[in-house]
Amino acid sequence: MTLNRRQFLGSSLPLLALGAQSSAQPAPEGQLVLLGGDSLPRSPADYAARLQELLQGRAKVTDSYLAGGAVAELEAKFSALLGKEDTVFMPTGTLANHIALRLLCGEARHALVQQESHVYRDESNAVTTLSGINLVPLAPGRAAPSLAEVAEAIERAEVGPYPLKVGAISLESPVRRAQGATLPPALVGEIAQLARSKRIPLHLDGARLLLMSGMDGFRVKSYCEPFDTVYVSLYKYLGAPFGGVLSGSKALMAKARELRHLFGGALYNGWEAALPALAALDGAEQRFAAVRAAGERLLAALEATPGYKVRRIPHGSNIAVLEMAPERAAGLEERLAQAQLRIRPVRNNQVELYFNETLLRRDPAAIAAVFRGV
């Protein structure tokens, strides 16, 4: 049986407990490395303890219907990070993407998206059902559409007996359904130039945007510059229990706050999500760049080990595929678990390795030694 992301995360905590009870000389506590997700899943007790820790010494934390407190601090911090005028806290990424496309399209209810994007594959037609926007999928089975594909889609809409105006182009990067592949900055620049020539606004679904830190030519602010709106998740890898942010111009974000209320997203409090995300943002770019560098060292060591073959994802963010000989696959999960290393289940002698901040807990050379059976 193949586990999807939600099933894997849901099963992770029992696995952690199992590893903690192992009598086979596990690594010291606090050195668990989870090579199977974007971050380490937290139990309710972990969240409660983390919130209590973050509350110490803070005079003003709470917000009122997402106004003030830690929520306002978080919004300001993201505005500076992404280079946008204003930012709005959103309870979910589905709502953030929906509101962005609704605002950008206006009456031109025709938007171009990647077929493998979250907004097209994982949001239950919310944009179409609730806002009447037709989503046109591009690049089936791939992370990124080519410039030619985007140009052809615009032409198909604009030319014909009943011309249509393309209201917006949404681009997701990294693309989780494409094993974390990203859209290179050069391609984003080309699509943006075409969009500007056609007066088509751009939305970035950057749920996992910061995982691109450390990639050649990537800087958060410059990458976001061509986009009119940018969404970033708070819970996928920034330690929050839920939520996201949507950034853009002051005028657009004022309307976004109105739509958030209209769609029932004006939570009474959001500080429980804002506070851990605020703390995680400090030094986030440097940490994720360090994770990427450590991941490269581990992959290099595995490539040099007989019986293992590394397949890198083109323009990949934090995922690589490890292929192995049958004798390497035999007992690998159990051996790693005894050393406080977790991977996804090995299927057909291969496994996806995810690199996250837990990788910084151990020397990549020591992790590779466990894979070798040393």
Protein Blocks (a to p, Z undefined) as FASTA:
>chain_A
ZZdfklmmmmmmmmmmmmmmpcghpadehiaccfkbfbdcddfklmmmmmmmmmgopabl
bdcehigjjllmmmmmmmmmnopabdcddfbfklmmmmmmmmmnmmmccddddfkbmklm
mnoommmmmnopacddehehiabdcfklmmmmmmmmmgcjbdcddfbdcdddddfklgop
acdfklmmmmmmmmmmnopacdddfkkmmmmgoiahiafklmmmmpmbdcddfklmnopa
bdcdddddfklmmmmmmmmmmnopacfblklmmmmmmmmmnoklmmmmmmmmmmmmmmmm
mmmpghiacdddehiakbccddddfklmnoklmmmmmnopacdddeehiacddddfklmm
pcfklmmmmmnoZZ
